[in-house]
Amino acid sequence: MTLVLAEAGRNIRNVAGRRNNKFMELRDFLVKAKVNTYASSNDEREGIFEDGSKELIYEEGEWKYRDSYFGFNSFIGEEIVWKNGKVVWGMNYYGTIISNKADAKQIYRFLKKAMLLVKKERPFRGPTNFQEGEWNYKDENNSTIDKFDGIETIHFQNEKVYELKYHGGAILA
């Protein structure tokens, strides 16, 4: 009986180890993809399609990332990651400017600065907190990379001017 339990424990650890390694690769790729797409984008890098959607794509080796969205204020979109042609991760989001205290272009410029600070420990949006002058970015989530949801906010002069909600996770075959 002890031998069977020890073998089961080893199998569980091996599966968990492989899963953690898979997620480490995914985390590393997501950080690169996010930094090289929206966070550093300008209008020239975005594909604009007949249906009005915009799209940003990043590829590296066996990995591919696509961020496609509709709108400006408000906007809705999704991010999808493929590995070897199979979907492995996705996120949906909806954001809007909720105050006229700051110009939309100023808000999105500050958002891109925050998004450049994405970390592999939390590869969903930007950092937990980021402040620059009178601007404050905050991202809250109670999540892991395989199943998550969160809310991102921007405050200008202590007033909330922007909010985005997101959710998603791993898509395991």
N, C-alpha and C positions, 0 to 999 in steps of 0.2 A: 504494500500500500504506500509506504514511504517513497519507494522508487518511482511509482506512478505519479505521485504528487510533485516530486522533484522534477520529473520530466515535463509535467504540465507547466510548472513554474518557468522552466527554461524556455518552453515554446511561447509562453505569453511574453516573456522578456524579449525574445527574438522578434516577434511580431511587432511589439511596441517599439523596439529599436529601429526596425525597418520603416515603420510609420513615421517616427521622429526624423529619420534621415530624409525621407521623402518631403516632409514638411520643411526641413531646413533648406533643401534645394528650392522649394517653392517660395519660401520667405526671401531668400537671396534674389531670386529672379523677380519677384514682385517689387522689391525695392528698386532694382535697376529699371524695370519697366515703368514704374510710376515717376521716377526722376526723369526719365527720358521721354515721357509723353506729356501729359497735361501740365505737370509742374514746370516744365521748361518750354512749353509750346507757345507758338504764335499762330496767327490765322493761316499762315502759309503751310504749316505742317499738318493741319487738320483736313481730312478728306470730307467734303460736303456732298451729300447725295440728294437725288431727286426728291426723296421723301422728306427732306429737311433735316435729316440727322447729320451729326458730325461724328467722325471716327478718328481715333489715334491707334496706331499699331506699333508694337515693338516685338522683335524676334531675336532670339539668340540660341543657336544650336537647335536642340530638340524642343525648345520652349517657344510659345507664341502668346502674346497678350493683346487683347483688343478692348478698348474703351469706346463705347458708342453712346451718344446721348442726343436728346432733343431739347431745344429751347435755350434760353439765356437766363431769363428770370421770369418765371420759375423754370426748372429743368429736371429731366428724369433720364436715367441712364443705367448702363450695366457694364461691368468689367468681366471678361472671360479669359481664362488661361487654359491653354492646351499644352500637353506634353506628348510628343510623338503622334500628333494628330487627334488625340483624345482629350475631351474636356475634363479637367481635373479640379477646377476651382471657379467660383463666380461670386459676384457681388452686385446687388441692385442698390440704387440710391435716388433720392429726391431732395432737391434743395431749392431754397428761395430766399430772396432778399426781403426782409420784413420791416425795414425802416428806410425812410428817405434821408436820414442823417448823413449818410455817406453815398457817394456816387458808385454805381455798380462796377465800373472799371477799377476804381480804387479798391473795392472789396475783393474783386477777383485777383487783382495784382498782389494784395496781401495774402490771399488764400494760396496762391502759387508759391510764395516764399515759405509758407508753413508746410506745404506739400513737399518741398525740396528736402525737408528735415525728416521724412518718413524713415522709420527704423525697422529692422527685420524682426524685432520682438513684437512690434505692433504694425504690421504692413498693410493696414486697412486704409488709413488716411494720413494725416500729419502726426506731429508729436502730441503728447498729452496736453502740454501748454506751450505757447509761444507768444512772446510780447515784443512789440516794437513801437516805441513812442506811445501814442494814444490807442493803438490797436492791440487786441488780445484775441488769440485763437485758442480754442479748447476742444479736445476730442475725448469723449467718454465712451467706453465700451466695457462690457462685462463678458469677455469673449476669449475664444481661442481661434486659431486660424481655420480649424475645421468646422466651426459653427459660431457665428457671431452676429451681433447687432450693435449699433451705436448711434451717437448723435454728435455732430460737429457744429460748433457755433463760433461766430466772430462778433466781438464787441468793439465799438468805436466810441471813444469818450464815455465809457461805462454804459453804453446802451447797446443791446443786442440788435445787430443789423442784418444778420445772416444765420440761417440754420439749414442743416442737411441731416437727413436720417438715412441709415444704410443697414443692410443685412446680407448675409450670404454664408458661404462655407465650401468645404471640400465636396467634390462630386466623385465618389469612389465607385469604380466599376466592380 
